[in-house]
Amino acid sequence: MRAYSPLAMSKNSFGSQATLKVGADAYTIYRLDAVYKKHPEAQKLPFSLKILLENLLRTEDGVSVDQDDISAVATWDAKAEPSQEIAFTPSRVLLQDFTGVPAVVDLAAMRDAMKRMGGDPKKINPLQPVELVIDHSVQVDEFGSKAAFAKNAELEFERNQERYRFLKWGQQGFRNFKAVPPDTGIVHQVNLEYLARVIMTAPQNGTNLAYLDTVVGTDSHTTMINGVGVLGWGVGGIEAEAAMLGQPVSMLLPHVIGVRLSGKLKEGATATDLVLTVTQMLRKRGVVGKFVEFFGKGLAGLPLADRATIANMAPEYGATCGIFPIDAETIRYLRFTGRSDAQLALVESYAKEQGIWADENTPEAVYTDVLELDLSTVEPSLAGPARPQDRVALGGVKKSYTDAYETYKARPKAAKKSVMTDTSVAADKEVDNGSVVIAAITSCTNTSNPSVLMAAGLLAKKAVEKGLTTKPWVKPSLGPGSKVVTEYLEKAGLIEPLEKLNFYVVGYGCTTCIGNSGPLPAPISKAIDERDLYVVSVLSGNRNFEGRVHAEVRGNYLASPPLVVAYAIAGRADLDLTTEPLGTGKDGQPVFLKDIWPSQKEVADAVEKSVAPEMFKNVYSDVYAGDAQWQSLVVPEGDLFAWEDKSTYVKHPPYFEGMGKEPAALTPITGARVLAVLGDSITTDHISPAGSIKADTPAGKYLLAHGVKKEDFNSLGSRRGNHEVMVRGTFANVRLRNQLAPGTEGGFTKHMPSNDVMSIFDASVKYAEEKTPLFVIAGKEYGSGSSRDWAAKGPKLLGVRAVLAESYERIHRSNLVGMGILPLQFKAGDNAAALGLTGEEIFDVDGLAALLDSGFSGGREVTVKAKAADGSTKEFRATVRIDTPQEILYYKHGGILPYVLRQLLAQP
C-alpha cells in the first residue's frame, strides 16, 4: 500500500511540474495545460473534473495512479456510463463531533490493535490535515431568555466532558489533528469562513508546493465548501478514517450536470427559496452520484453566501457535489472574511495560471446535460412536511399541511387516549392540530448567509413595531453558525427585536436541524400525546425527515429565516400567509406578511453597514483556544488512550477483536433471517441512532443499568463513541415502520420462527445466540440523508450481513461496504412485493465469492433463494453493489479499517 499524501512526489509523466511566482514567492505546481498538449479536448472539461485532473497529476505514482488514469480524466466522455475508477486523494479531512468522536475512537482502537499485533502504534496517524469542529452537542434545553445560551453551554459541557477530554487527548496524541472547541460555530460555517484555503501550500523537498484545496468530511453538508470553488463532499466516518490514514477515495469518474443560471432574484425571494427550487429541480432530473456545476451570467449577481447556501444542500438534491467556480466573487469573499493579502494573491494567481479562473470570457465546458434556471422565476417557498425536495410555494403551504394531516388521520390508530382538560397551554388558544410548536433559525444552510439573517432581523423589527408577538405555544430559537452572526446582528440593532419575539441565541452549533431541539414545554408535550396531535416545526435547516427534528412533531417545513419568524408569529401551518393575516397589530388592524417583509434594498443596506472583515478576524484569531472550561480539561498523555471502564460515552470498539494478520476466507450467507422489511426513502435518520433517549428503550435500559440517571442520558448522537449504546439505538427511530411487525411504529420486529414481536435489538441478540445471519429488505433510496457511519456500523453489530434494496444513496452504499455488509440491489421492476416476499423466509446468497474473485469479469449478479415456512422456494437474481475493485478488497477484509490496519502492519 502506498502511504498517500498530497506532498508525495509525482512521476510527472506529462512533464507538468513547473514553478509559479506570486510576488516574491515561488511555488511548485502541476500544470493542467501540460495534459492539453496530448489531450486538447481536456481544455473543455468541467471545472470539477479539472480539479480531479490536478489531483491525479500530483499523486501519480505508477501504481494507484498511473498515466492511463490521468488520460482517462482528460478524455472523459460526458455521455458514457461511468466506468473509469480513479483514486482521489483529498487534501484534508473535516469532522464534526458526532461523527468525529467515533472516528477518533476507531483510530485509538487501531493503535491498540497495532501494538497487540506487534506493530508500531505511531503508524496510526492522520497523514493529511484533519480538523474537527465540536458543534453537534449543544441542545435547546433553555430558550426564550438571555440566559439561554449560557445555560445550554453549561449543560452541554456537563453532559459531554468525557467526550471532550477524549477529543482533547486526540489533539495532543495525533499529529495533523486539530479541534475547534465547543460554542464556537457550525462546522461548515467555520470551514467556509476560516478553514478553507482554496489553494493549499506545503513544503516539499526544499520548495513550496501549491495545490488545490479539496476535502472530504464526515457530514454530508461538507459540500457547502463548493461555494468557494473547493471540491469536497461528505463521506462516511469509516471512509474518512481511511482518508486520514492515507487511503485514497476510490471513485468512478462521474457524470457532470451543468446548471446555467440567468437573471436575478426578484423582490420577496431569498437564497433559501432559491436553494429549495434548485433542490426540487435537480431531484426531478435525477443527479444521485453525479457532480453538479453552476455557471452562466446569473453568477455575476449571486453573492458567495448564496452560492454556499446552494452548495450546502447538494445531499438534498442527491448530487455528490454542487460546485461554483473560482472568480472575482471568491476573492471578494475571502477578503471579506479576513484572509491574508498573500493568500488572496496566491488564489487568484494560481487559478488564472491553471486556466480555472471564471469570468465573462470563460468558454462553456462540456457537460453531460445542461439545465436552465432563471433566478427571476424563484418565488417564496417552504419544503415539507417530510422531505427537503418537496418544495411548496408559500401560498400552497396550507393545502400541503391539510393533505398531510388528512393522510395521517386515515392511518390505523391505537385506541384513543383521553382528551386533555388542562387548557393552560396557551393564553388565547390551546395547541391544536396544525400548530407550529418549534420555530428555529438553525443550521449551516442559512446561518452563514448574512442576507437572510438580516432579513429575519428586519422582519422581527417591523413586527415588533406593529405590536405583534409570537404565539405562546411556539418554541423559538436562534442558533447562529458563528459568533460573527451575533456581532453583525447587534451592530445592525436587530438582536433586540428578535429577542422581543423570543428568538434568543440558544447556542453556536447545529441544533434543531439534527434533532437537538430539546424538550417541548410539558403542557405542550402532554397535549400532543393525549390528543394525538399533528403539530409542526418550521426551521431554516436542510433536513426535515420524519422523526428528525423532534419525536413529537410530525410535520416539518424548511423555510428561510424571515419565514421562520413569520410562522412563529402566526403560530399555525394551516394558514395561507399570502392572503391571511399573521395576527392583529396594536392598532387593532390585521397585519399581513407583506406589511412587514423587508425589501432587498433594506437587507442589502443592513449588510453593507453592519458586516465587516474585522469581525471575522476577531472571532477566528484564537479559534482553537476555547473557553475556560475547555482549557481546564485535564487529559491523559501518551500514544495510547487510557480507556475508562466506567465511561458510558467512550468505549473501546470491538471491530478489531480476534483479527488476524491475513483476512479469513469469505463465509457464504446461508440461513439468513430478515430483521426488517422497509419501504421507500428510508433515511439514515431511520437507521442510525439519533435524537433523545427514552428510558424504556434498549439504549435507555443500558444506561440505567450502568448508573446513568434519566436526566443525564444526553442524546444518542453524543454517545456515538459507545458502541453498546449505539447498537441498541439502531433502527430505533420512533417513525420507523417495519412491515415485519405491522401495527407498530418504532424499532420493533418479529423474531422468526417464534413469531414474537420485540425490539430490533432484542431480536438481534436472539438471532446471535442462534448463530443466524441477518438480512434487511428495503425499497428505493435506501440510506438517503446524512452520511452517518453508524447507519452502517449499527447494522454490522446487530449481525446484518446483507441489505437488499431497490436503490441506494451514494454515501450509505459505500459505508455498508466499508463495514463489510453486502449491498444487493433488486433487478429493475423487482421488489419485495413484486416477488411476493414477506420477510418471513430464510435467505441464501449463491455465487458471491466466485464473483468477487473474478473481479466481476462474469457479471455482477448473484442468485438469492428465499425459502418460505411451507418449504416453497423463490429464486431471483440481484446485483452486487460493490462498485469498484478497491471496494472488493475492503469487503474481503471485512471492511475498510481492517484492510488499512493490515496494510500498515505490513509496512516496514
HUSULJO-V719252 format. One line per field, one symbol per residue. phi: phi as a letter, one per 40 degrees, with the letter a starting at -180 (. if undefined). psi: psi as a letter, one per 40 degrees, with the letter a starting at -180 (. if undefined). burial: I if it has 9 or more other ideal C-beta (glycine too) atoms within 8 Angstrom, else O. Layout:
phi=???
psi=???
burial=???
//
This chain:
phi=.cccaccccccfccgccabbbbgccbbcbbccccccccbccccccddcccccccccdcbcbgbcbbccccccccbdcccccdaccbbcbccabbbbcdccdcccdccccccccdcccgccdcccaccbdbbbbcabbcbccbagaccdcccccccdcccbdccccccccdcccbcgbbbcccgbicdccccccaccbgbcbacafgbbcbaccbabbcbccdddcdcbgccaacbcdccccccccgccccacdccbccbccagaccdgcbcccccccccccccccgbcgbcbbbahcccdbbdccccccccdcdcccgccabbbccaccccdcccccgccccccccdcccccccgbcbacccccccbcabbbbcdcccbdabbicabccccbddcbcdcdcdccccccccccbcdcccccbcbccbcbacdadgccbbbbcagcdbccbdccccccccccccccccgcbcccccbcabbccacddcccccccgbcccccccgcccbibicbccbgccgccddccccccccbfccbbbbaccbbacdgccaccbcbbbcacdcccccccccgaccbbccbbccibcccgccbbdccbcccdcccccccccbbbddcccccccbcccgccccccccbcbhcbccccdccbbbbccccbcgcccbcccccccbgcbccabbccfccccccccagcbccccdcccccccbgccdcbdgbcccbccbccccccccfbdcbcbcccbdgbbhcbabcbccgccacdccccccccccfbcbbbbaccfcgchccccccbcdddcchccabbbcabcdccdccdccbgcccbbdcdgcadcccgcbgccbbbbbgcdcccccggcchbbbcbbbbcccgcbbbacbcccccbdccdcdcccghccccccccccccc
psi=hhgiieeihiefdefehihhhhbeihihihhdedddddgdeedeiiddddddddddddeheecdhaddddddddfhhdeihhehhihhhidihhiiddddddddddddddddddddeeahdedgiheihhhhhheeehigdiieideddddddddddddedddddddddddddiifhihhiifdihddddddeddhddhiiiihfeihhhihhiiiiehdedededdeehhiiiiiddddddddeehihhihhiihhhhhhiaiiiheiidddddddddddddddgeheiihhhiideddehidddddddddfdddeeidigiiihadddddddddeeiidddddddddddddefehhaeehihihidihihhhdeehihiihaeeideghhideedddddddddddddeihiihhiihhehfedidehiiihehhehhhhiidddeehddddddddddddddddeeiiiieehgiihgieieddddddddefeddddddeegiheigahcddeefeiiiidddddddddefigiiihifaehfiheddhdehdhhhhiiddddddddddeiefiheediidahieeeiihidddehiiddddddddddehidddddddedfdediaddddehhiiiidhhghhdehedhihiedehehidiiiihhihifiihdihiaifhiedddihiaihideiddddddddfehideedaiddefeehdddddeehfeheehhhedgieihagiihhiedehhiiddddddddddefhiiihhibifheiaighdeeddddddeehdihhidiiiddddddddeefhhhihiiheiadddefhdeeihiihheddddddeffdeaeiihhhhhideeihhhiiihhfheiddddddddeeiddddddddddei.
burial=IOOIIIOIOIOIOIOIIIOIOIOOIOIIIIIIIIIIOOIOOIOOIIIIIIIIIIIIIIIIIOOOIIIOIIIIIIIIOIOOOIOIIIIIIIIIIIIIIIIIIIIIIIIIIIIIIIIOIOIOIOIIIIIIIIIIIIIIIIIIIIIOOOOIIOIIIOIIIOIIIIIIIIIIIIIOIIOIIIIIIIIIIIIIIIIIIIOIOIIIIIOIOOIIIIIIIIIIIIIIIIIIIIIIIIIIIIIIIIIIIIIIIIIIIIIIIIIIIIIIIIOOIOOOIIIIIIIIIIIIIIIOIOIOIIIIIIIIOIIOOIOIIIIIIIIIIIIIIIIIIIIIIIIOIIIIIIIIIOOOOIIIIIIIIIIOIIIIIIOOOIOOIOIIOOIOIOIOOIIIIIIIIIIIIIIIIIIOIIOIIIOIIOOIOOOOOOOOOOOOOOOOIIOOOOIOOIIIIIIIIIIIIIIIIIIIIIIIIIIIIIIIOIOIOIIOIIIIIIIIIIIIIIIIIIOIOIIOIIIIIIIIIIIIIIIIIIIIIIOIOOIIIIIIIIIOIIIIIIIIIIIIIIIIIIOOIIIIIIIIIIIIIIIIIIIIIIIOIOOOOIIOIOOOOOIIIOOIIIOOOIIIOIIOOIIOIOIIIOIIOOIOOIOOOIOOIOIOOOOIIOOOOOIIIIIOIOIIOOIOOOIOOOOIIOOIIIIIIIOOIIIIIIIIIIIIIOIOIIIIIIIIOOOIOOOOIOIIIIIIIIIOIIIIIIIIIOIIOIIIIOOIOIIIIIIOOOOOIIIIIIIIOIIIOOOIIIIIIIIOIIIIIIIIIIIIIIIIIIIIIIIIIIOIIIIIIIIIIIIIIIIIIIIOOIOIOOIOIOIIIOIIIIOIIOIIOOOIOOOOIIIIIIIIOOOOOIOIOIIIIIOIOIIIIIIIIIIIIIIIIIIIIOOO
//
